[in-house]
């Protein structure tokens, strides 16, 4: 008997075959799958199946009105995605093979990957479930050893049931909100005649609302003149520039434009400038030592922000690059994560990763990895290693595989992740914060 492994993408299926070949033997390549003596490995191409209302509960096209709302079917049917029917039929045929007695869900380790597999399994079973035991391959990185380790620690179907329920709930909620919201708003906007399609979506609508609210604020903005007072000070060491700040300033909750260095009357600004021009001043200076720890490890959102700030990459571009570094180059761990910590038992892997970086040909990174190893910087701190702060996936870090042949953009993102990974283990930065203030010896009276 054989185990059918279903990946989410053809490239991942090929990686799984390469990783399993040393232990499972040679795989024969067929049009839609790979097969060995013990495994059959195939893949979807994203979603192959989508949900729909059963025929008897579906609201037909025509004049949409409130009379037919809400549309809440008692259950959902499944239908193939038109453009991938051939792939779906091939995967279903494999799942129904009599010599296949086990299934492994090897789709991406997340909520959407869980849904892709579950819908395929449900569709393949039809009226009756397939009845074949299912295990879950949960990967944090795509290196061959990580894949083999994943097969050695497959999760049970029961362990993954909560994630499957959440995925199905999200999918059905999207359908219900989209169908009912779109038809209700279209009916409302078409009440005086005509047909004005108004789409509504769980993500689309609130996102659009944020954009609209921001645009309204911009349109309502009224520009106001304000003045700043700048001066040049002569000292024994030379000249330096200074700016006037109101020592009595307090934040105004109703007006964020009011700031300590702004004067809202030209007469008052001129009075301040006239009062101090050509006068002697005393300078006070306060200096204190300060430390600053490195920011936390990257999750996807913080990586996207950093890449946008440093390189101007869009969120979509950064995700695409990180996904390539994960899947193609096997250089980063799973990028679609919201965690910024590592598991508490991951210290040995971190040390091995530093050793890989120290021995790599990346001359701009290797010396710092060596410093961390020689200085014994890599320690089990709660700031980095905390199971309570790890969700389905841990923070984005480099794998044990040194990359090669990276594009310029890929190298930039990889460097960002590696530098942050090393920085969290280095000692905090130490520096002096010095505050200087110049105060005229004469006084002035504010203009009314």
C-alpha positions as CSV (number, residue, x, y, z in Angstrom):
1,X,0.0,0.0,0.0
2,X,1.1,3.6,-0.7
3,X,0.8,7.0,0.9
4,X,-0.5,9.9,-1.3
5,X,1.2,13.2,-0.5
6,X,-0.6,16.3,-1.8
7,X,1.4,19.5,-1.9
8,X,0.0,23.0,-2.7
9,X,2.3,23.7,-5.7
10,X,4.2,21.6,-8.2
11,X,7.5,23.1,-7.1
12,X,6.9,21.9,-3.5
13,X,6.0,18.4,-4.7
14,X,9.4,18.3,-6.5
15,X,11.2,19.4,-3.3
16,X,9.4,16.7,-1.4
17,X,10.4,14.0,-3.9
18,X,14.1,15.2,-3.8
19,X,14.0,15.1,0.0
20,X,12.4,11.6,0.2
21,X,14.4,9.9,-2.5
22,X,17.3,9.0,-0.1
23,X,14.9,7.2,2.3
24,X,12.0,6.2,0.0
25,X,13.9,5.1,-3.1
26,X,13.7,6.3,-6.6
27,X,10.6,8.1,-7.9
28,X,9.2,7.6,-11.3
29,X,7.9,10.9,-12.9
30,X,4.4,10.9,-14.5
31,X,2.4,13.7,-16.0
32,X,0.7,14.8,-12.8
33,X,2.6,12.9,-10.1
34,X,5.7,11.2,-8.9
35,X,5.6,7.6,-7.6
36,X,7.9,5.3,-5.6
37,X,7.4,2.0,-3.9
38,X,5.8,3.6,-0.9
39,X,4.8,7.2,-1.9
40,X,2.7,8.9,-4.6
41,X,3.4,12.7,-4.6
42,X,1.2,15.1,-6.4
43,X,0.1,18.7,-6.0
44,X,-2.7,21.2,-6.4
45,X,-2.1,24.6,-8.1
46,X,-3.6,26.7,-5.4
47,X,-7.4,26.2,-4.9
48,X,-8.9,23.5,-7.1
49,X,-12.3,23.5,-5.5
50,X,-14.6,26.4,-4.4
51,X,-17.8,26.5,-2.4
52,X,-21.2,27.3,-3.7
53,X,-24.8,27.3,-2.6
54,X,-26.7,24.1,-3.5
55,X,-28.9,24.4,-6.6
56,X,-32.1,24.4,-4.7
57,X,-31.0,27.3,-2.4
58,X,-29.2,29.4,-5.0
59,X,-30.7,32.8,-5.8
60,X,-30.9,33.1,-9.6
61,X,-29.6,36.0,-11.5
62,X,-32.1,38.7,-12.4
63,X,-33.4,41.7,-10.5
64,X,-31.9,41.6,-7.1
65,X,-34.1,42.7,-4.3
66,X,-34.3,42.6,-0.5
67,X,-37.1,40.1,-0.8
68,X,-34.7,37.3,-1.5
69,X,-32.2,38.2,1.2
70,X,-30.5,36.9,3.2
71,X,-29.1,34.0,1.3
72,X,-28.1,31.4,4.0
73,X,-28.0,27.9,2.6
74,X,-28.1,25.1,5.2
75,X,-24.9,23.6,3.7
76,X,-22.4,24.3,0.9
77,X,-21.8,22.3,-2.2
78,X,-18.4,22.2,-3.9
79,X,-17.5,22.9,-7.5
80,X,-14.3,22.6,-9.5
81,X,-12.4,25.8,-10.3
82,X,-12.9,25.9,-14.1
83,X,-9.3,26.6,-15.2
84,X,-7.8,23.7,-13.0
85,X,-10.3,20.9,-13.6
86,X,-7.7,18.7,-15.3
87,X,-5.4,18.9,-12.2
88,X,-8.3,18.3,-9.8
89,X,-9.4,15.2,-11.7
90,X,-5.8,13.8,-11.7
91,X,-5.5,14.4,-7.9
92,X,-9.0,12.9,-7.2
93,X,-8.1,9.8,-9.3
94,X,-4.9,9.3,-7.2
95,X,-6.8,9.7,-3.9
96,X,-9.3,7.0,-5.0
97,X,-6.7,4.5,-6.0
98,X,-7.1,1.2,-4.2
99,X,-3.4,0.9,-3.5
100,X,-3.5,4.3,-1.7
101,X,-4.5,3.8,1.9
102,X,-3.1,7.0,3.5
103,X,-3.1,10.7,2.7
104,X,-0.6,13.4,3.8
105,X,-1.6,17.0,3.6
106,X,1.6,18.7,2.4
107,X,-0.1,22.0,1.4
108,X,1.4,25.2,2.8
109,X,1.5,25.1,6.6
110,X,-1.2,27.7,7.3
111,X,-5.0,28.2,7.4
112,X,-5.4,28.5,3.6
113,X,-3.3,25.4,2.9
114,X,-5.4,23.5,5.3
115,X,-8.6,24.5,3.4
116,X,-7.1,23.7,0.0
117,X,-6.5,20.1,1.1
118,X,-9.7,19.6,3.0
119,X,-11.9,20.7,0.1
120,X,-10.0,18.4,-2.3
121,X,-10.5,15.5,0.1
122,X,-14.2,16.3,0.6
123,X,-14.8,16.6,-3.2
124,X,-12.9,13.3,-3.9
125,X,-15.1,11.6,-1.4
126,X,-18.4,12.8,-2.9
127,X,-21.4,11.7,-1.0
128,X,-19.3,9.4,1.2
129,X,-16.0,10.4,2.8
130,X,-12.9,8.7,1.4
131,X,-12.4,7.1,4.8
132,X,-8.6,7.1,4.4
133,X,-6.5,8.3,7.4
134,X,-5.0,11.8,7.0
135,X,-1.7,13.1,8.4
136,X,-0.4,16.7,8.2
137,X,3.1,17.7,7.1
138,X,4.0,20.9,8.9
139,X,7.1,22.6,7.5
140,X,9.0,25.6,8.9
141,X,11.6,25.5,6.1
142,X,12.0,23.8,2.8
143,X,15.5,22.3,3.2
144,X,15.7,18.6,2.4
145,X,16.5,17.8,6.1
146,X,13.6,19.9,7.3
147,X,11.3,18.0,5.0
148,X,12.5,14.6,6.2
149,X,12.2,15.8,9.8
150,X,8.6,16.9,9.0
151,X,7.8,13.4,7.7
152,X,9.2,12.0,10.9
153,X,6.9,14.1,13.0
154,X,3.6,14.2,11.0
155,X,0.7,15.8,12.9
156,X,-2.6,13.9,13.3
157,X,-5.9,14.9,11.7
158,X,-7.3,15.6,15.1
159,X,-4.5,18.0,15.9
160,X,-5.3,20.0,12.8
161,X,-9.1,20.0,13.1
162,X,-9.3,23.4,14.9
163,X,-7.3,25.0,12.1
164,X,-9.5,23.3,9.5
165,X,-12.6,24.6,11.2
166,X,-11.2,28.1,11.3
167,X,-10.4,27.9,7.6
168,X,-13.8,26.6,6.6
169,X,-15.5,29.2,8.8
170,X,-13.5,32.0,7.1
171,X,-14.3,30.7,3.6
172,X,-18.1,30.3,4.3
173,X,-18.2,33.7,6.1
174,X,-16.6,35.4,3.0
175,X,-19.2,33.8,0.8
176,X,-22.1,34.9,3.0
177,X,-20.9,38.4,3.4
178,X,-20.0,38.8,-0.3
179,X,-23.3,37.4,-1.6
180,X,-25.6,39.1,0.8
181,X,-23.7,42.4,1.1
182,X,-23.3,42.7,-2.7
183,X,-26.9,42.0,-3.5
184,X,-28.2,44.2,-0.7
185,X,-26.1,47.2,-1.6
186,X,-26.8,46.7,-5.3
187,X,-30.6,46.6,-4.6
188,X,-30.3,49.7,-2.5
189,X,-28.3,51.7,-5.1
190,X,-30.6,50.5,-7.9
191,X,-33.9,51.3,-6.1
192,X,-34.7,54.3,-8.4
193,X,-34.1,52.3,-11.6
194,X,-31.2,50.9,-13.5
195,X,-28.7,48.3,-12.3
196,X,-25.7,49.7,-10.2
197,X,-23.6,46.7,-9.2
198,X,-22.0,47.5,-5.8
199,X,-19.6,44.8,-4.6
200,X,-19.1,44.1,-0.9
201,X,-16.4,41.9,0.7
202,X,-15.2,41.1,4.2
203,X,-11.7,42.5,3.4
204,X,-12.5,44.8,0.5
205,X,-15.1,46.9,2.1
206,X,-13.4,47.9,5.4
207,X,-10.2,48.5,3.5
208,X,-12.0,50.8,1.0
209,X,-13.6,52.5,4.0
210,X,-10.1,53.4,5.4
211,X,-9.1,54.9,2.1
212,X,-12.3,56.9,1.8
213,X,-12.0,58.2,5.4
214,X,-8.4,59.3,4.7
215,X,-9.4,61.0,1.5
216,X,-12.2,62.9,3.3
217,X,-9.7,64.1,5.9
218,X,-7.3,65.3,3.1
219,X,-10.1,67.2,1.4
220,X,-11.3,68.8,4.6
221,X,-7.8,70.0,5.5
222,X,-7.4,73.7,5.8
223,X,-3.9,75.1,5.5
224,X,-2.8,77.6,8.2
225,X,0.3,79.8,8.4
226,X,2.7,79.3,11.3
227,X,6.1,80.7,12.1
228,X,9.3,79.2,13.5
229,X,12.2,81.2,15.0
230,X,15.7,80.1,14.0
231,X,18.9,81.7,15.2
232,X,22.6,81.4,14.9
233,X,24.7,81.2,18.1
234,X,28.3,82.2,18.4
235,X,30.4,80.2,20.8
236,X,34.1,79.7,21.4
237,X,34.0,76.5,19.4
238,X,32.3,78.2,16.5
239,X,28.7,78.9,15.3
240,X,25.8,76.6,15.7
241,X,22.1,76.8,14.7
242,X,19.2,76.7,17.1
243,X,15.4,76.7,17.0
244,X,13.0,78.3,19.5
245,X,10.7,76.0,21.5
246,X,8.0,77.1,23.8
247,X,8.8,75.7,27.3
248,X,5.2,76.0,28.3
249,X,3.8,74.0,25.4
250,X,1.2,71.3,26.1
251,X,-0.3,68.9,23.6
252,X,-3.7,69.8,22.3
253,X,-5.9,66.7,21.9
254,X,-8.1,68.5,19.4
255,X,-5.4,70.0,17.2
256,X,-2.4,67.8,16.4
257,X,-0.8,70.6,14.4
258,X,0.0,72.7,17.5
259,X,3.6,71.9,18.3
260,X,6.2,73.4,20.7
261,X,8.3,75.0,17.9
262,X,5.3,76.6,16.1
263,X,4.1,80.2,16.6
264,X,0.7,81.0,15.2
265,X,1.1,84.7,15.0
266,X,3.7,86.6,13.0
267,X,3.6,89.5,15.4
268,X,4.4,87.1,18.3
269,X,7.2,85.4,16.3
270,X,8.7,88.8,15.4
271,X,8.5,89.9,19.1
272,X,10.4,86.8,20.2
273,X,13.1,87.3,17.5
274,X,13.5,91.0,18.2
275,X,13.8,90.3,22.0
276,X,16.7,87.9,21.6
277,X,18.5,89.3,18.6
278,X,22.1,90.3,19.5
279,X,21.7,89.2,23.2
280,X,24.0,87.1,25.3
281,X,22.7,83.6,26.2
282,X,23.6,80.8,28.6
283,X,23.8,77.2,27.4
284,X,22.8,74.3,29.6
285,X,23.7,70.7,28.7
286,X,22.4,67.5,30.1
287,X,23.9,64.2,29.1
288,X,23.0,60.7,30.2
289,X,24.0,57.2,29.1
290,X,21.3,55.2,27.3
291,X,21.0,51.7,25.9
292,X,18.8,50.4,23.1
293,X,18.1,46.7,22.4
294,X,17.7,45.5,18.8
295,X,14.2,45.3,17.5
296,X,12.6,41.8,17.7
297,X,12.9,39.2,15.0
298,X,10.9,39.7,11.8
299,X,7.3,38.6,11.2
300,X,5.9,39.2,7.8
301,X,4.4,42.6,8.5
302,X,7.5,44.0,10.2
303,X,9.7,42.7,7.3
304,X,7.4,44.3,4.8
305,X,7.6,47.6,6.6
306,X,11.4,47.5,6.9
307,X,11.8,46.6,3.2
308,X,9.5,49.4,2.2
309,X,11.3,51.9,4.3
310,X,14.8,50.9,3.2
311,X,14.3,49.8,-0.4
312,X,10.8,51.1,-1.4
313,X,9.5,47.5,-1.9
314,X,5.8,47.1,-1.8
315,X,4.3,44.6,0.6
316,X,3.4,42.3,-2.3
317,X,7.0,42.5,-3.6
318,X,8.5,41.7,-0.3
319,X,6.2,38.7,0.2
320,X,7.0,37.4,-3.2
321,X,10.8,37.7,-2.6
322,X,10.5,36.1,0.9
323,X,8.4,33.3,-0.6
324,X,11.1,32.7,-3.3
325,X,13.8,32.7,-0.6
326,X,11.7,30.1,1.3
327,X,10.6,27.8,-1.6
328,X,13.3,28.2,-4.3
329,X,16.5,29.0,-2.4
330,X,15.5,27.2,0.9
331,X,17.3,30.1,2.6
332,X,14.5,31.5,4.9
333,X,12.0,29.9,7.1
334,X,8.2,30.1,6.4
335,X,7.5,33.8,5.7
336,X,3.7,34.0,6.3
337,X,4.0,34.3,10.0
338,X,2.7,36.7,12.7
339,X,5.2,35.5,15.3
340,X,8.4,37.4,16.3
341,X,9.8,34.8,18.7
342,X,11.4,31.3,18.4
343,X,10.5,28.1,20.2
344,X,12.3,27.6,23.5
345,X,14.0,24.4,22.3
346,X,15.5,26.1,19.2
347,X,18.7,27.3,20.8
348,X,20.9,24.5,19.2
349,X,19.5,25.3,15.7
350,X,20.3,29.0,16.2
351,X,23.9,28.1,17.1
352,X,24.1,25.9,14.1
353,X,22.8,28.8,11.9
354,X,25.4,31.1,13.3
355,X,28.1,28.6,12.5
356,X,26.8,28.3,9.0
357,X,26.9,32.1,8.6
358,X,30.4,32.3,10.1
359,X,31.7,29.7,7.6
360,X,29.9,31.1,4.6
361,X,31.4,33.2,1.8
362,X,29.2,36.2,2.7
363,X,32.0,38.4,3.9
364,X,29.7,41.3,4.9
365,X,27.9,39.0,7.4
366,X,30.4,36.2,8.4
367,X,32.6,38.3,10.7
368,X,29.6,39.4,12.8
369,X,28.5,35.8,13.2
370,X,32.0,34.8,14.3
371,X,32.0,37.7,16.9
372,X,28.7,36.4,18.3
373,X,30.0,32.8,18.6
374,X,33.3,33.8,20.2
375,X,31.6,36.2,22.6
376,X,29.0,33.7,23.7
377,X,26.2,36.0,22.8
378,X,23.7,33.3,21.9
379,X,21.8,32.7,25.1
380,X,18.3,31.4,25.9
381,X,16.5,34.7,26.6
382,X,12.7,35.0,26.9
383,X,12.9,38.0,24.5
384,X,13.8,35.6,21.7
385,X,12.8,32.1,22.8
386,X,9.2,32.1,24.1
387,X,6.7,29.4,23.3
388,X,3.8,31.6,24.4
389,X,4.6,34.0,21.6
390,X,4.8,31.4,18.8
391,X,1.7,30.7,16.9
392,X,1.5,28.2,14.0
393,X,4.9,29.4,12.8
394,X,7.9,31.1,14.5
395,X,9.7,34.3,13.4
396,X,11.4,34.6,10.0
397,X,15.0,33.5,10.3
398,X,17.7,32.1,8.0
399,X,17.9,28.4,7.5
400,X,21.0,26.2,7.7
401,X,21.4,26.4,4.0
402,X,23.6,29.2,2.7
403,X,22.0,30.7,-0.5
404,X,23.7,31.2,-3.8
405,X,22.7,32.9,-7.0
406,X,20.4,35.4,-5.4
407,X,19.1,38.4,-7.3
408,X,19.8,41.9,-6.1
409,X,16.4,42.2,-4.5
410,X,16.6,38.7,-2.9
411,X,20.0,39.5,-1.5
412,X,18.6,42.7,0.1
413,X,15.7,40.9,1.8
414,X,18.0,38.0,2.9
415,X,20.5,40.5,4.4
416,X,17.7,42.2,6.3
417,X,16.6,39.0,7.9
418,X,20.1,37.8,8.7
419,X,21.2,41.2,10.2
420,X,18.1,41.2,12.4
421,X,18.6,37.6,13.4
422,X,22.2,38.3,14.5
423,X,21.3,41.7,16.1
424,X,18.8,40.2,18.6
425,X,21.7,38.3,20.2
426,X,24.2,41.1,20.3
427,X,24.5,43.3,23.4
428,X,22.3,46.5,23.5
429,X,23.7,49.6,21.8
430,X,25.2,52.1,24.3
431,X,25.3,55.8,23.6
432,X,25.0,59.2,25.2
433,X,21.9,61.3,24.9
434,X,22.8,65.0,25.1
435,X,20.2,67.7,25.4
436,X,21.4,71.4,25.0
437,X,19.3,74.4,25.7
438,X,20.2,78.1,25.1
439,X,18.5,80.7,27.2
440,X,18.9,84.5,26.5
441,X,19.9,86.5,29.6
442,X,17.3,89.2,28.7
443,X,13.5,88.5,28.7
444,X,10.9,89.3,26.2
445,X,7.2,90.0,26.2
446,X,4.9,88.0,23.9
447,X,2.9,89.9,21.4
448,X,-0.8,89.9,21.9
